[in-house]
Amino acid sequence: MIIAIRLTGKKELSQLNTSDVVLILLISNAVQNAMVGPDTSLLGGLIAASVLFLLNFLLKTFLFKNAKWRGILNQKPEILIHHGKARF
């Protein structure tokens, strides 16, 4: 997981956005099913995780090329602390 996240360009956990966290949850569920489900092979878990990473890559590429959808699906950054004061 750490290597895959680093390959997608994220260096810190704080750089993850909502879609990245959802991807991590989906991968954990897919790998869990590969470990305890009917197909308990390592290959099954790797294929499930690889497909999810590929779909995430394709979605990110689509959003990079299409500004209209990028504006709809991406979230705006929130400033939590400004000049030492918390902003809620």
C-alpha positions, 0 to 999 in steps of 0.5 A: 500500500505504501509503495502504491501510494508513493507511486501515485505521487503522494508523499504524506498521509495529509496529501490524501483527498477523499477519493484516495481514502475511499480507494484505500478502503476499497482496496482493504475490503478487496484484499480482505475478501481475497484472504478470507473469501472463497479465493484465498490466493495471493494472486486474487488479492493482487489482481483486485488491488491492481484493478482498483489502482488502475481504475483510480489512475484512469479516473484521475487521468480523465479528471486531469483532462476534463476541467468541467468534471474536475470542478464537479468531483474535486473538493476545494481546499479548506484553510484550517489555521490562518495566521495562527488562528483556527478557522472553522 
